[in-house]
Amino acid sequence: MATRKSAQTVRVACRLPHGLQIKLGDQMVKLHGLHSPYAIAGHGMTDVPTDVWDAIVLAYGDRKFIKNGFVFALDADSARDKAMDRKDVNAGFNAIDPRNPQGVGGIGVEIQPNGAPDRGAAE
C-alpha cells in the first residue's frame, strides 16, 4: 500500500463510525471516526507519525478495514481529497431508511414490515 508522506506524519482517514483503537505492542493508537469533530466528508482525520502508520500497515494490512479502504493514510490535502471522493462509499454502518429498509446500498438487511407475521413464529 503506497502512502505519500509529508514530513514526519501522515493523515489517517477512518470511515468507521467511532474510529478505531489499534494496539501496537504496548502502545494504543486512537483514530477519529466519522462522528468525530475532526471528520471531513464522513472520514475522521488523525495525524499519525509515519513510522506508526507503517507499523499499523505491517501488523494489520491484511484486515478488511485497510484492504477495503475504510482506513487509509496520505498527506493532509490528498487525504481530504480522497475522503471527498469516497464520501458516498458504504462501509456497512450507514443508517437504515425506515421507509426503505432494503435499499441500503445492496447490503442484505431484512427488516420485518409493520403488521407482518413474525418470520420466526411457528405456523
DSSP file (Angstrom, degrees, kcal/mol; ACC not computed):
  #  RESIDUE AA STRUCTURE BP1 BP2  ACC     N-H-->O    O-->H-N    N-H-->O    O-->H-N    TCO  KAPPA ALPHA  PHI   PSI    X-CA   Y-CA   Z-CA
    1    1 A M              0   0    0      0, 0.0     2,-0.4     0, 0.0    56,-0.0   0.000 360.0 360.0 360.0 115.1    0.0    0.0    0.0
    2    2 A A        -     0   0    0      2,-0.0     2,-0.4    72,-0.0    71,-0.1  -0.667 360.0-175.9 -84.5 130.7    1.7    3.2   -1.2
    3    3 A T        -     0   0    0     -2,-0.4     2,-0.6    69,-0.1    71,-0.2  -0.984  23.6-132.5-124.2 139.2    1.2    6.2    1.0
    4    4 A R        -     0   0    0     -2,-0.4     2,-0.4    69,-0.3    74,-0.1  -0.799  28.2-155.3 -88.7 127.5    2.5    9.7    0.2
    5    5 A K        -     0   0    0     -2,-0.6     2,-0.5    69,-0.1     5,-0.2  -0.839  11.1-161.0-108.9 138.0    4.2   11.0    3.3
    6    6 A S  B >   -A    9   0A   0      3,-1.3     3,-1.6    -2,-0.4     2,-0.1  -0.975  62.2 -48.9-118.2 121.6    4.7   14.7    4.2
    7    7 A A  T 3  S-     0   0    0     -2,-0.5    -2,-0.0     1,-0.2    43,-0.0  -0.351 114.7 -27.8  57.7-123.7    7.5   15.4    6.7
    8    8 A Q  T 3  S+     0   0    0     -2,-0.1    42,-2.4    41,-0.1    43,-0.3   0.443 123.5  55.0-105.6  -2.0    7.1   13.1    9.7
    9    9 A T  E <   -AB   6  49A   0     -3,-1.6    -3,-1.3    40,-0.3     2,-0.3  -0.892  55.8-155.0-132.3 160.4    3.4   12.4    9.7
   10   10 A V  E     - B   0  48A   0     38,-2.7    38,-2.8    -2,-0.3     2,-0.7  -0.913  27.4-119.6-123.2 156.6    0.6   11.1    7.5
   11   11 A R  E     -CB  74  47A   0     63,-3.4    63,-1.9    -2,-0.3     2,-0.5  -0.888  26.5-152.7 -98.7 118.0   -3.1   12.0    7.9
   12   12 A V  E     -CB  73  46A   0     34,-3.4    34,-2.2    -2,-0.7     2,-0.5  -0.799   4.7-157.7 -94.0 126.5   -5.1    8.8    8.5
   13   13 A A  E     -CB  72  45A   0     59,-3.2    59,-2.0    -2,-0.5     2,-0.5  -0.900   7.2-168.3-105.1 130.4   -8.7    8.9    7.4
   14   14 A C  E     -CB  71  44A   0     30,-2.2    30,-2.7    -2,-0.5    57,-0.2  -0.976  14.6-171.8-126.5 119.7  -11.1    6.5    9.1
   15   15 A R        +     0   0    0     55,-3.2    76,-0.2    -2,-0.5    56,-0.1   0.525  54.4 110.1 -85.2  -8.8  -14.7    5.9    7.7
   16   16 A L  S >  S-     0   0    0     54,-0.4    18,-1.9    16,-0.1     3,-1.1  -0.426  77.6-118.2 -74.4 145.4  -15.8    3.8   10.7
   17   17 A P  T 3  S+     0   0    0      0, 0.0    18,-1.7     0, 0.0    16,-0.2   0.860 106.3  20.3 -54.8 -47.0  -18.4    5.5   12.9
   18   18 A H  T 3  S-     0   0    0      1,-0.4    15,-0.2    15,-0.2    13,-0.1   0.174 106.4-123.7-112.0  17.4  -16.5    5.6   16.2
   19   19 A G    <   -     0   0    0     -3,-1.1    -1,-0.4    13,-0.2     2,-0.3  -0.313  33.5 -79.1  76.1-161.5  -13.0    5.3   14.8
   20   20 A L  E     -E   31   0B   0     11,-1.3    11,-3.2    -3,-0.1     2,-0.5  -0.980  16.4-148.6-140.7 151.2  -10.5    2.7   15.9
   21   21 A Q  E     -E   30   0B   0     -2,-0.3     2,-0.5     9,-0.2     9,-0.2  -0.982  25.7-165.7-117.1 115.6   -8.2    1.9   18.7
   22   22 A I  E     -E   29   0B   0      7,-3.2     7,-3.1    -2,-0.5     2,-0.5  -0.892  10.6-143.1-110.2 126.1   -5.3    0.0   17.4
   23   23 A K  E     +E   28   0B   0     -2,-0.5     2,-0.5     5,-0.2     5,-0.2  -0.770  18.8 178.1 -91.3 124.8   -2.9   -1.8   19.7
   24   24 A L  E >   -E   27   0B   0      3,-3.2     3,-2.4    -2,-0.5     2,-0.4  -0.897  66.2 -60.3-124.2  98.0    0.8   -1.8   18.6
   25   25 A G  T 3  S-     0   0    0     -2,-0.5     0, 0.0     1,-0.3     0, 0.0  -0.508 119.3 -20.1  63.3-120.5    2.8   -3.6   21.3
   26   26 A D  T 3  S+     0   0    0     -2,-0.4     2,-0.4    -3,-0.1    -1,-0.3   0.307 122.8  93.9-100.5   8.5    2.2   -1.6   24.5
   27   27 A Q  E <   -E   24   0B   0     -3,-2.4    -3,-3.2     2,-0.0     2,-0.5  -0.806  61.5-152.1-101.8 141.4    1.1    1.5   22.6
   28   28 A M  E     -E   23   0B   0     -2,-0.4     2,-0.5    -5,-0.2    -5,-0.2  -0.962   6.3-160.3-113.5 125.2   -2.5    2.3   21.7
   29   29 A V  E     -E   22   0B   0     -7,-3.1    -7,-3.2    -2,-0.5     2,-0.5  -0.919   6.9-156.8-106.2 123.2   -3.2    4.4   18.6
   30   30 A K  E     -E   21   0B   0     -2,-0.5     2,-0.4    -9,-0.2    -9,-0.2  -0.886   5.7-164.9-105.0 125.4   -6.6    6.1   18.5
   31   31 A L  E     -E   20   0B   0    -11,-3.2   -11,-1.3    -2,-0.5     2,-0.1  -0.913  22.0-120.7-109.3 134.1   -8.1    7.1   15.2
   32   32 A H        -     0   0    0     -2,-0.4   -18,-0.3   -13,-0.2    12,-0.3  -0.424  30.1-147.0 -69.6 145.8  -11.0    9.5   14.9
   33   33 A G    >   -     0   0    0    -16,-0.2     3,-1.9   -15,-0.2    12,-0.2  -0.379  34.5 -81.1-106.2-173.4  -14.1    8.2   13.2
   34   34 A L  T 3  S+     0   0    0    -18,-1.9     8,-0.2     1,-0.3   -16,-0.1   0.684 126.5  54.8 -67.1 -18.5  -16.9    9.7   11.0
   35   35 A H  T 3  S+     0   0    0    -18,-1.7    -1,-0.3   -19,-0.3   -17,-0.1   0.328  86.4 111.4 -94.6   8.1  -18.7   11.1   14.1
   36   36 A S  S X  S-     0   0    0     -3,-1.9     3,-1.4   -19,-0.1     6,-0.1  -0.438  79.3-123.3 -77.3 152.0  -15.7   13.0   15.3
   37   37 A P  T 3  S+     0   0    0      0, 0.0    -1,-0.1     0, 0.0    -3,-0.1   0.635 113.7  62.7 -67.1 -10.5  -15.4   16.7   15.2
   38   38 A Y  T 3  S+     0   0    0     -5,-0.2     7,-1.4     2,-0.0     2,-0.3   0.115  80.5 124.3 -97.5  19.9  -12.3   16.1   13.1
   39   39 A A  E <   -D   44   0A   0     -3,-1.4     2,-0.4     5,-0.2     5,-0.3  -0.588  40.0-170.0 -87.2 143.0  -14.3   14.4   10.3
   40   40 A I  E >  S-D   43   0A   0      3,-2.6     3,-1.2    -2,-0.3    -2,-0.0  -0.993  76.0 -15.2-129.2 122.9  -14.2   15.5    6.7
   41   41 A A  T 3  S-     0   0    0     -2,-0.4    -1,-0.1     1,-0.3     3,-0.1   0.864 131.9 -48.4  52.5  41.7  -16.7   14.0    4.3
   42   42 A G  T 3  S+     0   0    0     -8,-0.2     2,-0.5     1,-0.2    -1,-0.3   0.662 117.3 109.7  77.7  16.2  -17.5   11.2    6.7
   43   43 A H  E <   - D   0  40A   0     -3,-1.2    -3,-2.6    -9,-0.1   -28,-0.2  -0.983  65.0-134.5-126.4 119.8  -13.9   10.3    7.5
   44   44 A G  E     -BD  14  39A   0    -30,-2.7   -30,-2.2    -2,-0.5     2,-0.5  -0.534  24.0-143.2 -68.6 137.1  -12.3   11.1   10.8
   45   45 A M  E     +B   13   0A   0     -7,-1.4     2,-0.4    -2,-0.2   -32,-0.2  -0.908  23.9 171.6-111.9 127.7   -8.9   12.6   10.3
   46   46 A T  E     -B   12   0A   0    -34,-2.2   -34,-3.4    -2,-0.5     2,-0.5  -0.998  28.1-135.2-135.0 128.9   -6.0   11.8   12.6
   47   47 A D  E     +B   11   0A   0     -2,-0.4   -36,-0.2   -36,-0.2    -2,-0.0  -0.744  31.9 178.6 -84.3 127.5   -2.3   12.9   12.2
   48   48 A V  E     -B   10   0A   0    -38,-2.8   -38,-2.7    -2,-0.5     5,-0.0  -0.971  35.2-100.9-131.0 140.3   -0.1    9.9   12.9
   49   49 A P  E >>  -B    9   0A   0      0, 0.0     4,-2.3     0, 0.0     3,-0.5  -0.329  34.2-122.0 -57.9 143.4    3.7    9.6   12.7
   50   50 A T  H 3> S+     0   0    0    -42,-2.4     4,-2.5     1,-0.3     5,-0.2   0.859 111.4  53.9 -59.6 -37.1    4.8    7.8    9.5
   51   51 A D  H 3> S+     0   0    0    -43,-0.3     4,-1.7     2,-0.2    -1,-0.3   0.850 108.4  49.9 -68.5 -31.4    6.6    5.1   11.4
   52   52 A V  H <> S+     0   0    0     -3,-0.5     4,-2.2     2,-0.2    -2,-0.2   0.917 110.9  48.9 -70.0 -43.4    3.5    4.3   13.5
   53   53 A W  H  X S+     0   0    0     -4,-2.3     4,-2.6     1,-0.2     5,-0.2   0.920 110.0  51.9 -61.6 -42.4    1.4    4.1   10.3
   54   54 A D  H  X S+     0   0    0     -4,-2.5     4,-2.2     1,-0.2    -1,-0.2   0.885 109.6  49.8 -60.3 -38.4    3.9    1.8    8.7
   55   55 A A  H  X S+     0   0    0     -4,-1.7     4,-2.4     2,-0.2    -1,-0.2   0.876 109.5  51.6 -67.6 -37.1    3.7   -0.4   11.8
   56   56 A I  H  X S+     0   0    0     -4,-2.2     4,-3.3     2,-0.2     5,-0.2   0.935 111.6  46.4 -63.6 -46.1   -0.1   -0.4   11.6
   57   57 A V  H  X S+     0   0    0     -4,-2.6     4,-1.7     1,-0.2    -2,-0.2   0.895 113.0  50.2 -64.2 -39.5    0.0   -1.5    7.9
   58   58 A L  H  < S+     0   0    0     -4,-2.2    -1,-0.2    -5,-0.2    -2,-0.2   0.911 120.1  35.2 -63.8 -42.6    2.6   -4.2    8.7
   59   59 A A  H  < S+     0   0    0     -4,-2.4    -2,-0.2     1,-0.1    -1,-0.2   0.845 136.2  19.3 -81.0 -34.9    0.5   -5.6   11.6
   60   60 A Y  H >< S+     0   0    0     -4,-3.3     3,-2.2    -5,-0.2     6,-0.3   0.235  82.4 115.2-124.7  12.3   -3.0   -5.1   10.2
   61   61 A G  T 3< S+     0   0    0     -4,-1.7    -1,-0.1     1,-0.3    -3,-0.1   0.709  77.1  56.7 -60.7 -21.9   -2.6   -4.7    6.4
   62   62 A D  T 3  S+     0   0    0     -3,-0.1    -1,-0.3    -4,-0.1     2,-0.1   0.477  86.0 105.0 -88.4  -1.9   -4.4   -7.9    5.7
   63   63 A R  S X> S-     0   0    0     -3,-2.2     4,-2.7     1,-0.1     3,-1.1  -0.478  79.7-120.5 -80.6 151.3   -7.6   -6.7    7.6
   64   64 A K  H 3> S+     0   0    0      1,-0.3     4,-2.8     2,-0.2     6,-0.4   0.814 107.5  65.8 -62.1 -32.7  -10.6   -5.6    5.7
   65   65 A F  H 34>S+     0   0    0      1,-0.2     6,-1.7     2,-0.2     5,-0.8   0.815 115.3  30.4 -64.6 -26.6  -10.6   -2.1    7.2
   66   66 A I  H X45S+     0   0    0     -3,-1.1     3,-1.2    -6,-0.3    -2,-0.2   0.855 119.8  51.6 -92.8 -45.7   -7.4   -1.4    5.4
   67   67 A K  H 3<5S+     0   0    0     -4,-2.7    -3,-0.2     1,-0.3    -2,-0.2   0.856 113.1  45.8 -60.7 -36.1   -7.8   -3.6    2.3
   68   68 A N  T 3<5S-     0   0    0     -4,-2.8    -1,-0.3    -5,-0.2    -3,-0.1   0.426 115.2-115.1 -89.2   0.9  -11.3   -2.1    1.6
   69   69 A G  T < 5S+     0   0    0     -3,-1.2    -3,-0.2     2,-0.3     3,-0.1   0.675  77.8 127.8  79.3  17.9  -10.0    1.4    2.0
   70   70 A F  S   <S+     0   0    0     -5,-0.8   -55,-3.2    -6,-0.4     2,-0.4   0.707  82.3  34.7 -77.9 -18.7  -12.1    2.3    5.1
   71   71 A V  E    S+C   14   0A   0     -6,-1.7     2,-0.3   -57,-0.2    -2,-0.3  -0.987  80.4 152.4-131.8 123.4   -8.9    3.4    6.8
   72   72 A F  E     -C   13   0A   0    -59,-2.0   -59,-3.2    -2,-0.4     2,-0.4  -0.960  29.4-140.4-146.4 162.9   -6.2    5.0    4.6
   73   73 A A  E     +C   12   0A   0     -2,-0.3   -69,-0.3   -61,-0.2     2,-0.3  -0.992  30.6 140.1-133.5 135.4   -3.3    7.4    5.0
   74   74 A L  E     -C   11   0A   0    -63,-1.9   -63,-3.4    -2,-0.4   -68,-0.1  -0.845  59.3 -64.4-148.5-177.6   -2.0   10.2    2.8
   75   75 A D     >  -     0   0    0     -2,-0.3     4,-2.7   -65,-0.2     5,-0.2  -0.343  64.1 -94.9 -70.0 167.4   -0.7   13.7    3.2
   76   76 A A  H  > S+     0   0    0      1,-0.2     4,-1.9     2,-0.2     5,-0.2   0.888 121.8  42.5 -57.3 -48.7   -3.2   16.2    4.6
   77   77 A D  H  > S+     0   0    0      1,-0.2     4,-2.3     2,-0.2    -1,-0.2   0.911 116.3  47.9 -67.1 -41.5   -4.5   17.6    1.3
   78   78 A S  H  > S+     0   0    0      2,-0.2     4,-2.7     1,-0.2     5,-0.2   0.870 109.5  53.4 -67.9 -36.4   -4.6   14.2   -0.5
   79   79 A A  H  X S+     0   0    0     -4,-2.7     4,-2.4     2,-0.2    -1,-0.2   0.915 110.1  48.0 -63.8 -42.2   -6.5   12.6    2.4
   80   80 A R  H  X S+     0   0    0     -4,-1.9     4,-2.3    -5,-0.2    -2,-0.2   0.931 113.1  48.1 -62.1 -45.6   -9.1   15.3    2.3
   81   81 A D  H  X S+     0   0    0     -4,-2.3     4,-2.0     1,-0.2    -2,-0.2   0.913 112.8  47.0 -63.0 -43.5   -9.5   15.0   -1.5
   82   82 A K  H  X S+     0   0    0     -4,-2.7     4,-1.8     2,-0.2    -1,-0.2   0.895 110.6  52.9 -66.4 -38.7   -9.8   11.2   -1.3
   83   83 A A  H  < S+     0   0    0     -4,-2.4     4,-0.2     1,-0.2    -1,-0.2   0.906 108.3  50.9 -61.7 -41.1  -12.3   11.4    1.5
   84   84 A M  H >< S+     0   0    0     -4,-2.3     3,-0.9     1,-0.2    -1,-0.2   0.896 110.6  49.0 -62.8 -39.7  -14.4   13.8   -0.6
   85   85 A D  H 3< S+     0   0    0     -4,-2.0     3,-0.3     1,-0.2    -1,-0.2   0.825 117.7  41.0 -66.9 -31.0  -14.3   11.3   -3.5
   86   86 A R  T >< S+     0   0    0     -4,-1.8     3,-1.8     1,-0.2    -1,-0.2   0.189  77.7 113.5-103.6  15.2  -15.3    8.4   -1.2
   87   87 A K  T <  S+     0   0    0     -3,-0.9    -1,-0.2     1,-0.3    -2,-0.1   0.753  80.4  46.8 -63.7 -23.1  -18.0   10.2    0.9
   88   88 A D  T 3  S+     0   0    0     -3,-0.3    -1,-0.3    -4,-0.2     2,-0.3   0.365  81.8 120.9 -98.5   4.7  -20.8    8.1   -0.5
   89   89 A V    <   -     0   0    0     -3,-1.8     2,-0.7     1,-0.1    -3,-0.0  -0.520  63.2-131.3 -70.7 131.5  -19.0    4.7   -0.1
   90   90 A N        -     0   0    0     -2,-0.3    -1,-0.1     1,-0.1    -2,-0.1  -0.761  22.7-176.5 -88.5 114.5  -21.0    2.4    2.2
   91   91 A A        -     0   0    0     -2,-0.7    -1,-0.1   -76,-0.2   -21,-0.0   0.368  57.6 -99.4 -88.7   4.1  -18.8    0.9    4.9
   92   92 A G  S    S+     0   0    0     12,-0.1    -2,-0.1     3,-0.1   -76,-0.0   0.484 110.2  86.7  92.2   3.2  -21.7   -1.2    6.2
   93   93 A F        +     0   0    0      2,-0.0     3,-0.1   -76,-0.0    -3,-0.0   0.221  54.5 130.2-118.1  12.3  -22.6    1.2    9.0
   94   94 A N        -     0   0    0     10,-0.1    -4,-0.0     1,-0.1    10,-0.0  -0.323  66.7 -96.8 -68.0 151.1  -24.9    3.6    7.2
   95   95 A A        -     0   0    0      1,-0.1     2,-0.4    -2,-0.0    -1,-0.1  -0.303  36.8-118.2 -65.5 150.9  -28.2    4.4    8.7
   96   96 A I        -     0   0    0     -3,-0.1    -1,-0.1     8,-0.0     8,-0.1  -0.786  17.4-130.0 -92.8 132.3  -31.2    2.4    7.6
   97   97 A D    >   -     0   0    0      3,-0.5     3,-1.3    -2,-0.4     6,-0.2  -0.739  13.7-150.0 -78.8 115.9  -34.1    4.4    5.9
   98   98 A P  T 3  S+     0   0    0      0, 0.0    -1,-0.2     0, 0.0    -2,-0.0   0.747  96.3  53.4 -63.7 -22.1  -37.2    3.2    7.8
   99   99 A R  T 3  S+     0   0    0      1,-0.2    -2,-0.0     2,-0.1    -3,-0.0   0.694 125.8  22.4 -82.8 -18.8  -39.3    3.8    4.7
  100  100 A N    X   +     0   0    0     -3,-1.3     3,-1.4     1,-0.1    -3,-0.5  -0.498  68.6 164.8-144.8  68.7  -37.0    1.6    2.5
  101  101 A P  T 3  S+     0   0    0      0, 0.0     3,-0.2     0, 0.0     8,-0.2   0.740  76.8  55.9 -65.3 -21.9  -35.0   -0.7    4.7
  102  102 A Q  T 3  S+     0   0    0      1,-0.2     2,-1.2     6,-0.1     4,-0.4   0.707  90.6  78.1 -80.4 -18.4  -33.9   -2.9    1.8
  103  103 A G    <   +     0   0    0     -3,-1.4     2,-0.2    -6,-0.2    -1,-0.2  -0.350  51.6 124.3 -92.3  56.3  -32.3    0.0    0.0
  104  104 A V  S >  S-     0   0    0     -2,-1.2     3,-0.9     3,-0.4    -1,-0.2  -0.382  96.4 -69.9-110.7  53.7  -29.1    0.4    1.9
  105  105 A G  T 3  S-     0   0    0      1,-0.2    -2,-0.1    -2,-0.2     3,-0.1   0.820  93.0 -54.9  72.2  31.3  -26.6    0.1   -0.9
  106  106 A G  T 3  S+     0   0    0     -4,-0.4     2,-0.4     1,-0.3    -1,-0.2   0.481  95.2 139.7  83.8   0.8  -27.1   -3.6   -1.7
  107  107 A I    <   -     0   0    0     -3,-0.9     2,-1.8     1,-0.1    -3,-0.4  -0.686  61.1-117.8 -80.9 130.7  -26.4   -4.8    1.8
  108  108 A G        +     0   0    0     -2,-0.4     2,-0.5    -3,-0.1    -1,-0.1  -0.466  48.9 161.3 -74.7  83.7  -28.8   -7.6    2.7
  109  109 A V        -     0   0    0     -2,-1.8     2,-0.6    -7,-0.2    -5,-0.1  -0.906  20.4-163.5-103.9 127.1  -30.8   -6.2    5.6
  110  110 A E        +     0   0    0     -2,-0.5     2,-0.4     2,-0.0    -2,-0.0  -0.941  10.8 176.9-115.8 116.4  -34.0   -7.8    6.3
  111  111 A I        -     0   0    0     -2,-0.6    -9,-0.1     0, 0.0    -2,-0.0  -0.960  32.6-119.1-119.8 135.0  -36.5   -6.0    8.5
  112  112 A Q        -     0   0    0     -2,-0.4     3,-0.1     1,-0.1     6,-0.1  -0.573  33.3-125.0 -72.9 123.2  -39.9   -7.2    9.2
  113  113 A P    >   -     0   0    0      0, 0.0     3,-1.9     0, 0.0    -1,-0.1  -0.286  38.1 -82.9 -66.3 154.5  -42.6   -4.8    8.0
  114  114 A N  T 3  S+     0   0    0      1,-0.3     0, 0.0     0, 0.0     0, 0.0  -0.333 115.3  12.6 -57.1 132.2  -45.1   -3.4   10.4
  115  115 A G  T 3  S+     0   0    0      1,-0.3    -1,-0.3    -3,-0.1     3,-0.1   0.322  93.9 129.6  84.3  -8.3  -48.1   -5.8   10.8
  116  116 A A    <   -     0   0    0     -3,-1.9    -1,-0.3     1,-0.1     3,-0.1  -0.496  67.7 -99.0 -78.1 149.8  -46.3   -8.7    9.1
  117  117 A P        -     0   0    0      0, 0.0     2,-0.3     0, 0.0    -1,-0.1  -0.332  46.8 -92.3 -65.5 150.9  -46.3  -12.0   11.0
  118  118 A D    >   -     0   0    0      1,-0.2     3,-1.2     4,-0.1     0, 0.0  -0.477  30.1-146.1 -64.6 125.3  -43.2  -12.9   12.8
  119  119 A R  T 3  S+     0   0    0     -2,-0.3    -1,-0.2     1,-0.3     0, 0.0   0.706  97.5  51.4 -69.4 -19.7  -40.9  -14.9   10.5
  120  120 A G  T 3  S+     0   0    0      2,-0.1    -1,-0.3     0, 0.0     2,-0.2   0.521  86.7 106.7 -94.6  -4.6  -39.6  -17.0   13.4
  121  121 A A  S <  S-     0   0    0     -3,-1.2     2,-0.2     1,-0.1     0, 0.0  -0.470  77.4-110.7 -77.6 144.0  -43.0  -17.9   14.8
  122  122 A A              0   0    0     -2,-0.2    -1,-0.1     1,-0.1    -2,-0.1  -0.534 360.0 360.0 -71.4 136.4  -44.3  -21.5   14.3
  123  123 A E              0   0    0     -2,-0.2    -1,-0.1     0, 0.0    -2,-0.0   0.443 360.0 360.0 -92.8 360.0  -47.2  -21.6   12.0
